[in-house]
Amino acid sequence: MKSLRERVLSDGKVLNDNVLQVGSFLNHMVDINLLHEIGKEFAKVFKDLKPTKIITIEASGIPMAALCALELGIPFIVAKKQSSSILKENIFKAEVFSYTKQKAFSIYVSRDVIKGDDRLLIIDDFLASGEAVSGLIKIINEANATLAGVGICIEKTYQNGAKDLYSKNINLHSLVRIKSLAGGVISLYDDESKKY
C-alpha cells in the first residue's frame, strides 16, 4: 500500500534492529485519513471471505480494526489485556508474549461476543513473532468459530510470524513488508506478495 509505505519510510523511527516506532501516524497519534485508506484496503482484500466480525487486541490494533469494520459493515471485537469485574467468568482466555514489552500477558474475550458460526478476521498493526495473532487464533478455535484471515499493517519478514501463518495455510495479507531495520535503515520489499 503506497501511502502506508511512504509514511513508514518518512516518519518511521528505527529504535533498534527489531523495533520500528510508528507512533506519530499509526498507533499513538493516528492519521485518520491514512487509517481510512487502510480500512478500505483491508475491506477490499477480505470482503469475498465474508467475515462476520473483526477481532484485535487492545490497544494498537483498534484504529485499523474499527475502520475496516466500518467499511465492511460488521462489528469488531477488542480482546482485553486485563480482566475486570465484567470479564471474570464466561470468557475465552489466551496467553501472549510481547517481545516489544518483554513480558507475557493474558487476553480475554467474553464468550457472548463470539459464536460458533462466526467468521473472524484478525486485524493488527504489526506482525513479528506472531504471538498476538496466535493468541487470537487460540480464542477463535476455542469458540469453534472460523478464522477468515489475518490483515497486518506492517510485517517484519525477518521474524517467524508470517512464515508460521503461511505454513498453516492461513490467509495473510500484509500492507507493508519490512526486509530489515539493520543499521537504523528501513528496508522494504517492493512487492507486497508473500516471499515464503
Phi, psi and chi 1 to 4 in degrees:
 res  aa     phi    psi   chi1   chi2   chi3   chi4
   1 MET       -  114.3 -176.7  177.7  154.9      -
   2 LYS   -58.0  -48.2 -176.0  179.5  177.9 -175.0
   3 SER   -64.1  -38.5   55.9      -      -      -
   4 LEU   -69.6  -41.5 -179.0   56.1      -      -
   5 ARG   -56.0  -45.8  -71.3  173.1   58.4   85.2
   6 GLU   -62.4  -41.0  -71.9  171.7   -7.3      -
   7 ARG   -69.8  -38.2  -71.4  -57.6  -69.4  -83.2
   8 VAL   -59.2  -45.6  166.0      -      -      -
   9 LEU   -71.1  -36.2  -68.9  170.6      -      -
  10 SER   -86.2  -36.6   65.6      -      -      -
  11 ASP  -117.5   -9.4  -62.9  -24.4      -      -
  12 GLY   -68.7  142.1      -      -      -      -
  13 LYS  -119.1  121.4  -65.8 -179.4 -179.2  173.4
  14 VAL   -81.2  117.8  179.4      -      -      -
  15 LEU   -90.8  -32.2  -59.2 -174.6      -      -
  16 ASN  -163.7 -173.5   60.3   49.1      -      -
  17 ASP   -65.9  -10.1  -72.2   -5.5      -      -
  18 ASN  -119.3  -11.6  -73.9  -46.7      -      -
  19 VAL  -120.7  123.6  179.1      -      -      -
  20 LEU  -114.0  124.3  174.7   68.2      -      -
  21 GLN   -95.0  125.5 -174.8 -179.5   58.4      -
  22 VAL  -126.5   27.5  -68.3      -      -      -
  23 GLY   -68.0  -15.9      -      -      -      -
  24 SER   -81.6   -7.0   65.7      -      -      -
  25 PHE  -147.4  -17.7   60.4   93.4      -      -
  26 LEU  -119.0  -44.4 -170.0   64.7      -      -
  27 ASN  -134.4   14.8   59.6   16.0      -      -
  28 HIS  -133.0  -71.6 -173.9   48.8      -      -
  29 MET   -94.6  127.0 -179.2  172.6   70.9      -
  30 VAL  -106.7  127.0  175.4      -      -      -
  31 ASP   -81.3  102.8  178.7  -27.3      -      -
  32 ILE   -65.6  -31.0 -162.3   64.3      -      -
  33 ASN   -68.0  -41.6  -66.5  -42.8      -      -
  34 LEU   -64.2  -43.5  177.0   62.4      -      -
  35 LEU   -62.7  -35.4  -96.6  -70.8      -      -
  36 HIS   -62.7  -43.4 -168.6 -158.2      -      -
  37 GLU   -61.5  -42.3  -74.2 -176.1   56.9      -
  38 ILE   -61.9  -45.1  -71.5  168.8      -      -
  39 GLY   -58.9  -42.9      -      -      -      -
  40 LYS   -64.6  -41.3  -74.2 -178.9  178.5  179.2
  41 GLU   -64.4  -47.4 -177.7   66.3   17.9      -
  42 PHE   -62.4  -40.5  -79.0  141.8      -      -
  43 ALA   -61.7  -41.8      -      -      -      -
  44 LYS   -63.4  -43.5 -178.8  176.9   80.3  173.2
  45 VAL   -67.5  -39.6  167.9      -      -      -
  46 PHE  -105.5   -5.6  -69.3  109.2      -      -
  47 LYS   -59.3  -37.1   68.7  179.6  176.3 -174.7
  48 ASP   -69.8  -14.6  -69.4  -18.8      -      -
  49 LEU   -84.1   -3.2  -62.0  176.3      -      -
  50 LYS    53.0   54.3  -57.5 -169.3 -177.4  -34.6
  51 PRO   -66.0  145.9   23.5  -30.7      -      -
  52 THR  -100.0  -22.5   58.5      -      -      -
  53 LYS  -151.8  155.6  -67.2  172.6 -175.8  161.6
  54 ILE  -108.2  147.5  -69.1  170.4      -      -
  55 ILE  -132.9  142.0 -170.7  166.4      -      -
  56 THR  -148.4  171.4 -166.9      -      -      -
  57 ILE  -105.4  138.5  -63.0  177.5      -      -
  58 GLU   -64.6  143.9   65.8  176.9   -1.5      -
  59 ALA  -117.7  -24.2      -      -      -      -
  60 SER   -66.0  -27.4  -63.3      -      -      -
  61 GLY   -81.6  -11.0      -      -      -      -
  62 ILE   -61.3  -47.6  -67.6  173.3      -      -
  63 PRO   -59.7  -46.5  -23.3   33.2      -      -
  64 MET   -72.2  -33.0   56.0  -82.4  -43.8      -
  65 ALA   -64.9  -41.9      -      -      -      -
  66 ALA   -63.0  -44.3      -      -      -      -
  67 LEU   -74.1  -31.5  -67.7 -168.3      -      -
  68 CYS   -67.6  -42.2 -178.4      -      -      -
  69 ALA   -61.1  -40.2      -      -      -      -
  70 LEU   -61.5  -44.7 -177.8   64.0      -      -
  71 GLU   -63.9  -38.8  -71.2  -64.1  -41.5      -
  72 LEU   -85.4  -14.4  -70.1  170.1      -      -
  73 GLY    70.6   36.2      -      -      -      -
  74 ILE  -129.4  160.5   60.2  176.0      -      -
  75 PRO   -74.0  162.6    2.4    4.2      -      -
  76 PHE  -128.9  150.7   76.9   99.3      -      -
  77 ILE  -112.0  136.0  -60.9  164.2      -      -
  78 VAL  -107.4  113.4  178.1      -      -      -
  79 ALA   -72.2  124.8      -      -      -      -
  80 LYS   -83.4  147.3  -58.6  -70.3 -170.3  174.9
  81 LYS   -92.5   -9.6  -72.2 -177.1  178.4  175.4
  82 GLN  -133.0  139.5  -67.5 -174.7   -5.8      -
  83 SER   -72.5  158.2 -179.0      -      -      -
  84 SER  -145.5  178.1   68.9      -      -      -
  85 SER   -62.8  -25.7   58.9      -      -      -
  86 ILE   -80.1  -35.1  -61.7  169.1      -      -
  87 LEU  -109.5   57.4  -79.2  177.7      -      -
  88 LYS  -105.5  -34.9  -83.9 -168.5  173.4  176.1
  89 GLU  -125.3  163.9  -61.3  175.1    2.5      -
  90 ASN    55.7   50.5 -160.3   30.1      -      -
  91 ILE  -126.3  158.3   58.0  169.7      -      -
  92 PHE   -99.0  142.0  -62.3  111.3      -      -
  93 LYS  -138.9  142.0  178.9 -178.8  173.6 -176.6
  94 ALA  -143.2  151.8      -      -      -      -
  95 GLU   -96.5  139.0  -61.7  -61.1  -44.0      -
  96 VAL  -135.3  138.0  173.9      -      -      -
  97 PHE  -105.5  127.2 -177.2   81.0      -      -
  98 SER   -96.7  116.8  169.0      -      -      -
  99 TYR   -74.7  -27.7  -75.1   94.5      -      -
 100 THR   -67.0  -43.0  -53.2      -      -      -
 101 LYS   -94.8   -8.4  -64.5  176.7 -179.0  168.3
 102 GLN    55.8   45.2  -73.9  -63.7  -58.7      -
 103 LYS  -156.3  156.8   67.1  177.7 -173.7  176.8
 104 ALA   -92.7  150.3      -      -      -      -
 105 PHE  -148.9  163.0   58.4   92.2      -      -
 106 SER   -99.5  148.5  -62.4      -      -      -
 107 ILE  -117.1  147.0   56.2  172.4      -      -
 108 TYR  -130.7  138.0  -53.8   87.2      -      -
 109 VAL  -137.4  132.6  174.7      -      -      -
 110 SER   -64.4  137.9  169.3      -      -      -
 111 ARG   -64.6  -16.7  -70.7  179.5  179.9  -93.6
 112 ASP   -72.7  -18.9  -64.9  -25.8      -      -
 113 VAL  -101.4   -8.6  -60.8      -      -      -
 114 ILE  -121.8  126.4  -57.2  178.3      -      -
 115 LYS  -112.1  159.8  -55.5  -58.2  177.3 -163.4
 116 GLY   -61.7  -25.0      -      -      -      -
 117 ASP   -93.4    5.9   59.9   -7.8      -      -
 118 ASP   -73.7  146.8  -84.9  -35.8      -      -
 119 ARG  -115.5  107.9  -64.9 -179.7   52.2   77.8
 120 LEU   -99.5  136.3  -73.9  125.2      -      -
 121 LEU  -109.2  121.1  172.0   59.9      -      -
 122 ILE   -86.6  129.0  -65.1  171.2      -      -
 123 ILE  -125.6  133.5  -61.5  -72.0      -      -
 124 ASP  -151.1  166.8 -151.0   -5.4      -      -
 125 ASP   -79.5  -43.6   58.8  -16.2      -      -
 126 PHE  -127.0  150.2  -85.6   95.5      -      -
 127 LEU  -129.0  119.6  174.8   63.1      -      -
 128 ALA  -124.7  -89.0      -      -      -      -
 129 SER   -80.3  -19.0   65.8      -      -      -
 130 GLY    90.1    7.2      -      -      -      -
 131 GLU   -60.2  -46.3  -73.7  -80.1  -36.7      -
 132 ALA   -62.9  -46.2      -      -      -      -
 133 VAL   -63.2  -41.9  170.7      -      -      -
 134 SER   -61.5  -39.5  -66.6      -      -      -
 135 GLY   -63.3  -41.7      -      -      -      -
 136 LEU   -67.5  -38.4  -69.6  171.3      -      -
 137 ILE   -63.6  -39.2  -69.4  171.8      -      -
 138 LYS   -58.9  -43.4 -179.4  179.9  176.1 -168.8
 139 ILE   -65.5  -43.5  -73.3  173.2      -      -
 140 ILE   -59.5  -45.0  -68.1  166.8      -      -
 141 ASN   -64.4  -41.4  -69.4  -20.5      -      -
 142 GLU   -63.6  -30.1 -167.5  176.5  -24.9      -
 143 ALA   -81.9   -2.0      -      -      -      -
 144 ASN    58.9   27.7  -66.8  -45.1      -      -
 145 ALA   -92.5 -179.7      -      -      -      -
 146 THR  -113.3  137.0  -58.5      -      -      -
 147 LEU   -85.1  115.4  174.2   62.3      -      -
 148 ALA   -80.6  -35.2      -      -      -      -
 149 GLY   171.2  178.6      -      -      -      -
 150 VAL  -133.2  122.9  177.8      -      -      -
 151 GLY  -112.0  125.6      -      -      -      -
 152 ILE  -125.0  134.7  -60.7  -65.9      -      -
 153 CYS   -70.5  -52.5  -68.7      -      -      -
 154 ILE  -131.3  120.7  -58.7  169.8      -      -
 155 GLU  -107.6  132.3  173.3 -166.3  -30.6      -
 156 LYS   -94.1  100.1  -62.8  176.1 -176.8  175.4
 157 THR   -69.4  -19.7   63.3      -      -      -
 158 TYR   -81.5   -2.0   51.6   87.8      -      -
 159 GLN  -108.5  168.5  -67.6 -177.5  -76.3      -
 160 ASN   -90.0    0.8  -72.1  -34.8      -      -
 161 GLY   -56.7  -52.2      -      -      -      -
 162 ALA   -66.4  -42.4      -      -      -      -
 163 LYS   -57.8  -42.2 -169.4 -179.5  -66.4 -173.5
 164 ASP   -64.2  -40.7  -69.7  -16.3      -      -
 165 LEU   -66.5  -44.6  -65.5  178.1      -      -
 166 TYR   -61.8  -36.5  -74.0  130.0      -      -
 167 SER   -65.6  -21.1   73.3      -      -      -
 168 LYS   -98.8   11.8  -63.3  171.0 -175.6  166.9
 169 ASN    58.5   36.1  -65.9  -43.1      -      -
 170 ILE   -87.8  136.0  -69.8  171.7      -      -
 171 ASN   -75.0  102.5 -171.7  -18.2      -      -
 172 LEU  -113.2  133.5  168.1   65.9      -      -
 173 HIS  -132.5  119.4 -176.2   79.5      -      -
 174 SER  -109.9  135.8  -59.3      -      -      -
 175 LEU   -79.6  -33.5  -59.1 -179.7      -      -
 176 VAL  -136.4  136.1  171.5      -      -      -
 177 ARG  -122.4  120.1  -60.1  179.0   69.9 -115.0
 178 ILE   -90.8  126.5  -62.7  174.7      -      -
 179 LYS   -77.5  -45.6  -78.1 -175.2 -166.3  177.7
 180 SER  -162.4  152.3  169.6      -      -      -
 181 LEU  -119.1   13.1  -62.2  173.1      -      -
 182 ALA   -58.0  138.2      -      -      -      -
 183 GLY    66.7   17.9      -      -      -      -
 184 GLY    79.1    9.9      -      -      -      -
 185 VAL  -106.9  128.9  177.2      -      -      -
 186 ILE   -85.1  116.3  -58.0  168.0      -      -
 187 SER  -114.8  121.1  176.1      -      -      -
 188 LEU  -112.2  155.0  -55.0  179.2      -      -
 189 TYR   -73.1  141.3  -79.3  103.2      -      -
 190 ASP   -73.2  -34.3  -67.0  -29.1      -      -
 191 ASP  -108.1  128.5  175.9    5.6      -      -
 192 GLU   -84.5    2.2  -60.9  -49.0  -34.2      -
 193 SER   -69.3  157.3   62.2      -      -      -
 194 LYS   -65.6  151.7   66.3 -178.2 -176.6 -177.8
 195 LYS  -122.8   27.0  -57.9  -77.3 -168.7  -63.8
 196 TYR  -109.4      -  -56.1  100.3      -      -
